Structures are given as structure tokens and as C-alpha cells.
Amino acid sequence: MITMMRFVCLVLISISFCSFVYSLSYTSHNATGSNIPDNDTPYNDITGIYSRSHVTQECSLAIFDTINMLLETNAHPIPRSAKEKIVAHPQDFFSQLTELADDPLLVLVDKQHPLSESMIPLELTPLDEYSDTLALSKTGMFLTKQTITALRSMNSVAQADGVTLLISSAYRSFSYQKRLFNYYVQTIGLEQAFRESAEAGKSQHQLGTTVDFGSISSEFTNSKPELWLRERAAEFGFSLSYPPSYEAITGYVYESWHYRYLGQKALLFQKQYFADIQQYMLETIHSHNKLITSSKEYKQNYNISKKCYATY
């Protein structure tokens, strides 16, 4: 159906009618929608592109197809309101996506995308070297240098605000995570362990860019440090990995203490186009990188889109 609608649009002169046809085909194709309901009213996906009178039909179709292919590849469809923002600002969206696509900080690590047992982050640095300024719950913790730099900056501001950010967990090796997950299985059972802990290779902690703060329990939620992090962490490039009410998307229960360092640019991208949900952004970047290497159609449309952007 979508192929036929594209053909109709190419031979019609009226841009408004072409937009209307595309809207109908898109609505039919995506009737199942996101598995996190969004109450926004339906919108015309292509209108935001065609409304720019200087954008040709070829450009509009390439941009539209690129966005749809990208978002349909995600394991979890993003909310309609987030997709609306992408469609409204495709040039800015793809500009940021292109800039962030190769950032090693943004590798997708979840239950479907594990790290290898041999993966050890470069430049792991002991937090004990900074025990004079950082609040550490124990010795022997490590993070990457880049993460420590951002953490120290954030900690300095928090201290100035009268807030103590207690660091309770940082880098975990594959073998350590294996022992930890087995412990959870023995204490709370396999089903609950899958909700509260990651199997070896599937933990963000193996990246060396993830920090658990405070008590690492529900007691941390709504505490002074947690409320401060909720409001300020993004300014320093730290993102809450497992927010409340998103277990179906992230695979894990709400963890108010679990923050991953992604960088300030990524946090702006996350907030602007992905409803401020880390998983949506990381899945989209992963999908883009996968499609660039595996789909000729996507790569062609993506390259056409980039050329179109260069002309206006």
C-alpha cells in the first residue's frame, strides 16, 4: 500500500493532496502503534516536510522514508509525540544523529545486545584517587577517566548545593556481574532476578560509565540526593537508565540510583526527540548504525536527505 501511495504522490502536482495520501497510508501501516500509549491526536507525518516550499518531492519522500525505516527498526516504537517532533525538525534531528552515531559512549547494552566477556573499558581509573573529594561507599571502584571528569564536576556543584552524592557501585567486570546475578537468583528467584539485575554481559556497569548512588534501593527514591540528580544530572551528561513505568521498554524495574554517563550533547538529543528516555535514543542510534551497513535503501535515502539539507 505504501509503495502505491508513493507512486501516486510522485505523479500528483498538488502537494497538499500528496500529504493527505501519505498520512492515510502511514496511519494504516502503523495501526499497532507504540506499546506505551500516547494520547496525542493523530498528525500528518509528511506535512511538516512538505510545508517547506523549497523542499522538493524527491527530498520529502527520501526524508519521510528514512525516518520511517529508522523508527520501525527499533525494538520499541517511540511515542507518537516524540515522532512528531522528529518529523517537524528532520534536518536538526539527522544532524544530531549523524554527529552522535559513532560516539562509543552511546553503545546499546541491554538484554538483547550484550557485551562480550573480554570487553574491558579503556582508561579505567580507580575512584580511590579522588577520595578526598568524592564520597565513596567502599574502596576498589573504577570508572573511565571521561566519566570521572564529568562526575567530579557534578559532585562539586552538588556539594555547593549542600548535597552529598554517595557513590556505591561503578564498573563491574563480566565475571563479577555473573556472580551478582546468580546471587539474586538464589535470594529472590529467577523471575524477579531478571527484573532487578542484569545477566553477565548485559549490564551497563561493564562499560565503566555507569554509577549507582546512595543505598541502591527504593529508599534512595525521593531522598535529597535523588531529587537533586533528577533535576541536575543531565546538565553533566548523566542519564537515568531505568525510569519509572518503563520496565516494558528497558527490561528493568525503576532504579532511581542508576545513572549512565552519555555526554551533554546526547542528553540534549534525548530530551529533544525521545521523551527524555535513554532506551529510545540508544535503540534509534543503534538502528541507524545497523541500517547504514545493512540496508541499501536506507543508506540511499539517508544520503539523498543529507544532500537535500545542504541545499537549504
BELDA-V228471 format. One record per pair of residues at least 12 apart in sequence whose C-alpha atoms are under 10 Angstrom apart, sorted by the first residue. I is the first residue (numbers start at 1). J is the second residue. Records with the same first field share a line. If there is no record, write none. Layout:
I = J / J
This chain:
1 = 25 / 26 / 28 / 29
2 = 21 / 22 / 24 / 25 / 26 / 28 / 29
3 = 25
4 = 25
5 = 18 / 21 / 22 / 23 / 24 / 25 / 26
6 = 18 / 21 / 22 / 25 / 61 / 65
8 = 21 / 22
9 = 21 / 22 / 57 / 61
10 = 57 / 58 / 61
13 = 57
15 = 47 / 50 / 51 / 53 / 56 / 57
16 = 46 / 47 / 50 / 51
18 = 46 / 47 / 50 / 57
19 = 44 / 45 / 46 / 47 / 48 / 49 / 50 / 51
20 = 44 / 45 / 46 / 47
21 = 44 / 46
22 = 44 / 45 / 46 / 47 / 61 / 64
23 = 42 / 43 / 44 / 45 / 46 / 47
24 = 44 / 45
26 = 44 / 45 / 46 / 68
27 = 42 / 43 / 44 / 45
30 = 72
32 = 77
33 = 76 / 77 / 78 / 79 / 80
34 = 76 / 77 / 78 / 79 / 80
35 = 76 / 77 / 78 / 79 / 248 / 249
36 = 76 / 77 / 78 / 79 / 80 / 245 / 246 / 248 / 249
37 = 78 / 79 / 80
38 = 78 / 79 / 80 / 81 / 82
39 = 79 / 80 / 81
40 = 79 / 80 / 81 / 84
41 = 80 / 81
42 = 80 / 81 / 84
43 = 80 / 81 / 84
44 = 84 / 87
45 = 64 / 68 / 83 / 84 / 86 / 87 / 88
46 = 60 / 61 / 63 / 64 / 84 / 87 / 88
47 = 60 / 87 / 88
48 = 60 / 84 / 85 / 86 / 87 / 88 / 89 / 90
49 = 61 / 63 / 64 / 87 / 88 / 89 / 90 / 91
51 = 88
54 = 311 / 312
55 = 308 / 309 / 311 / 312
56 = 308
58 = 301 / 304 / 305 / 308
59 = 301 / 304 / 305 / 306 / 307 / 308 / 309
60 = 304 / 305 / 308
61 = 301 / 304 / 305
62 = 297 / 298 / 300 / 301 / 302 / 303 / 304 / 305 / 306 / 308
63 = 87 / 90 / 91 / 94 / 301 / 302 / 303 / 304 / 305 / 306 / 308 / 309
64 = 87 / 90 / 301 / 302 / 305
65 = 297 / 298 / 301 / 302 / 305
66 = 90 / 94 / 288 / 297 / 298 / 299 / 300 / 301 / 302 / 303 / 304 / 305
67 = 83 / 86 / 87 / 90 / 93 / 94 / 288 / 298 / 301 / 302
68 = 83 / 87 / 298
69 = 287 / 288 / 291 / 295 / 297 / 298 / 301
70 = 283 / 284 / 285 / 286 / 287 / 288 / 289 / 290 / 291 / 292 / 298 / 302
71 = 83 / 280 / 283 / 284 / 285 / 287 / 288
72 = 284 / 287
73 = 283 / 284 / 286 / 287 / 288 / 290 / 291
74 = 280 / 281 / 282 / 283 / 284 / 285 / 286 / 287 / 288
75 = 112 / 249 / 279 / 280 / 283 / 284 / 287
76 = 248 / 249 / 250 / 279 / 280 / 283 / 284
77 = 249 / 280 / 283 / 284
78 = 249 / 273 / 274 / 275 / 277 / 279 / 280 / 281 / 283 / 284
79 = 274 / 275 / 280
81 = 273 / 274 / 275
82 = 271 / 272 / 273 / 274 / 275 / 276 / 280
83 = 273 / 274 / 275
84 = 273
85 = 272 / 273 / 274 / 275
86 = 272 / 273 / 274
87 = 273
89 = 273
90 = 305 / 309
91 = 305 / 306 / 308 / 309 / 310 / 312
92 = 269 / 309
93 = 269 / 272 / 273
94 = 302 / 305 / 306 / 309
95 = 306 / 309
96 = 265 / 266 / 268 / 269
97 = 266 / 269 / 281 / 284 / 285 / 288 / 289
98 = 285 / 288 / 289 / 306
99 = 265 / 266
100 = 265 / 266 / 269 / 285
101 = 282 / 284 / 285 / 286 / 287 / 288 / 289
102 = 285 / 286 / 289
103 = 262 / 263 / 266 / 285
104 = 207 / 262
105 = 146 / 147 / 207 / 208 / 209 / 260 / 261 / 262 / 263 / 266
106 = 260 / 261 / 262 / 263 / 266 / 278 / 281 / 282 / 283 / 285 / 286
107 = 204 / 207 / 262 / 282 / 283 / 285 / 286
108 = 202 / 204 / 278 / 279 / 281 / 282 / 283 / 284 / 285 / 286 / 287
109 = 201 / 202 / 203 / 204 / 205 / 206 / 207 / 279 / 282 / 283 / 286
110 = 198 / 199 / 201 / 202 / 203 / 204 / 250 / 251 / 252 / 279 / 283
111 = 194 / 198 / 199 / 200 / 201 / 202 / 203 / 250 / 251 / 252
112 = 202 / 251
113 = 201 / 202 / 203 / 286
114 = 199 / 200 / 201 / 202 / 203 / 204
115 = 174 / 200 / 201 / 202 / 203 / 204 / 206 / 207
116 = 174 / 200 / 201 / 202 / 206
117 = 173 / 174 / 175 / 200 / 201 / 206
118 = 173 / 174 / 201
119 = 173 / 174 / 201 / 206 / 207
120 = 171 / 172 / 173 / 174 / 206 / 207 / 208
121 = 143 / 144 / 171 / 173 / 206 / 207 / 208 / 209
122 = 143 / 144 / 145 / 207 / 208
123 = 142 / 143 / 144 / 145 / 146 / 208
124 = 141 / 142 / 143 / 144 / 145 / 146 / 147 / 148 / 171 / 207 / 208 / 209
125 = 140 / 141 / 142 / 143 / 144 / 145 / 146 / 147 / 148 / 171 / 208
126 = 139 / 140 / 141 / 142 / 143 / 144 / 145 / 148 / 170 / 171
127 = 139 / 140 / 141 / 142 / 143 / 144 / 145 / 148 / 167 / 170
128 = 140 / 141 / 142
129 = 142
130 = 148 / 152
133 = 152 / 155 / 156 / 159
134 = 148 / 151 / 152 / 155 / 156 / 159 / 164 / 165 / 166 / 167
135 = 155 / 164 / 165 / 166 / 167 / 168 / 213 / 214
136 = 165 / 166 / 167 / 168 / 169 / 213 / 214
137 = 166 / 167 / 168 / 169 / 213 / 214 / 215
138 = 166 / 167 / 168 / 169
139 = 168
140 = 169 / 170 / 171
141 = 167 / 168 / 169 / 170 / 171 / 172 / 208
142 = 169 / 170 / 171 / 172 / 208 / 209 / 211
143 = 169 / 170 / 171 / 172 / 205 / 206 / 207 / 208 / 209 / 210 / 211
144 = 170 / 171 / 207 / 208 / 209 / 210
145 = 208 / 209
146 = 208 / 209 / 261 / 263
147 = 208 / 209 / 210 / 211 / 236 / 237 / 238 / 260 / 261 / 262 / 263
148 = 208 / 209 / 261
149 = 236
150 = 233 / 235 / 236 / 237 / 238 / 261 / 263 / 264
151 = 165 / 167 / 209 / 211 / 233 / 236 / 237 / 238 / 261
152 = 236
153 = 236
154 = 229 / 232 / 233 / 234 / 235 / 236 / 237 / 238
155 = 233 / 236
157 = 232
158 = 225 / 228 / 229 / 232 / 233
161 = 228
162 = 224 / 225
163 = 224 / 225 / 226 / 227 / 228 / 229
164 = 213 / 214 / 224 / 225 / 228
165 = 212 / 213 / 214 / 224 / 225 / 226 / 228 / 229
166 = 211 / 212 / 213 / 214 / 215 / 225
167 = 211 / 212 / 213 / 214 / 215 / 216 / 257
168 = 211 / 212 / 213 / 214 / 215 / 216 / 257
169 = 205 / 210 / 211 / 212 / 213 / 214 / 215 / 216 / 257 / 258
170 = 204 / 205 / 206 / 207 / 208 / 209 / 210 / 211 / 212 / 213 / 258 / 259 / 260
171 = 203 / 204 / 205 / 206 / 207 / 208 / 209 / 210 / 211 / 212
172 = 200 / 201 / 203 / 204 / 205 / 206 / 207 / 208 / 210
173 = 200 / 201 / 203 / 205 / 206 / 207 / 208
174 = 199 / 200 / 201 / 202 / 203 / 205 / 206
175 = 200 / 201 / 206
176 = 200 / 206
177 = 197 / 198 / 199 / 200 / 201 / 202 / 203 / 205 / 206
178 = 198 / 199 / 200 / 201 / 202 / 203
179 = 199 / 200
180 = 197 / 198 / 199 / 200
181 = 193 / 194 / 196 / 197 / 198 / 199 / 200
182 = 197 / 198 / 199 / 200
183 = 197
184 = 196 / 197 / 198
185 = 197
192 = 252 / 253
193 = 252
194 = 251 / 252 / 253
195 = 247 / 250 / 251 / 252 / 253 / 254
196 = 251 / 252 / 253 / 254 / 255
197 = 251 / 252 / 253
198 = 251 / 252
204 = 241 / 258 / 259 / 260
205 = 258 / 259 / 260
207 = 260 / 261
208 = 260 / 261
209 = 238 / 259 / 260 / 261 / 262
210 = 238 / 239 / 240 / 241 / 258 / 259 / 260 / 261 / 262
211 = 238 / 240 / 257 / 258 / 259 / 260 / 261
212 = 255 / 256 / 257 / 258 / 259 / 260
213 = 225 / 226 / 229 / 256 / 257 / 258 / 259
214 = 226 / 256 / 257 / 258
215 = 257
216 = 255 / 256 / 257 / 258
217 = 254 / 255 / 256 / 257
218 = 254 / 255 / 256 / 257
219 = 256 / 257
220 = 255 / 256 / 257
221 = 254 / 255 / 256 / 257
222 = 256
223 = 256
225 = 257
226 = 256 / 257
227 = 256
229 = 256 / 257 / 259
230 = 256 / 257
233 = 259 / 260 / 261 / 264 / 267
234 = 259 / 261 / 262 / 263 / 264 / 265 / 266 / 267 / 268 / 270 / 271 / 276
235 = 263 / 264 / 265 / 267 / 268
236 = 261 / 262 / 263 / 264 / 265 / 267
237 = 259 / 260 / 261 / 262 / 263 / 264 / 265 / 266 / 267 / 268
238 = 258 / 259 / 260 / 261 / 262 / 263 / 264 / 266 / 267
239 = 258 / 259 / 260 / 261 / 262 / 263 / 264 / 266 / 267 / 270 / 276 / 277 / 278
240 = 254 / 255 / 256 / 257 / 258 / 259 / 260 / 261 / 276 / 277 / 278 / 279
241 = 254 / 255 / 256 / 257 / 258 / 259 / 260 / 261 / 277 / 278 / 279
242 = 254 / 255 / 256 / 257 / 258 / 259 / 260 / 277 / 278 / 279
243 = 255 / 256 / 257 / 258 / 276 / 277 / 278 / 279
244 = 256
246 = 277 / 279
249 = 277 / 279 / 280
250 = 277 / 278 / 279 / 280
251 = 279
260 = 278
262 = 278 / 282
266 = 278 / 281 / 282
267 = 281
269 = 281
270 = 282
288 = 302
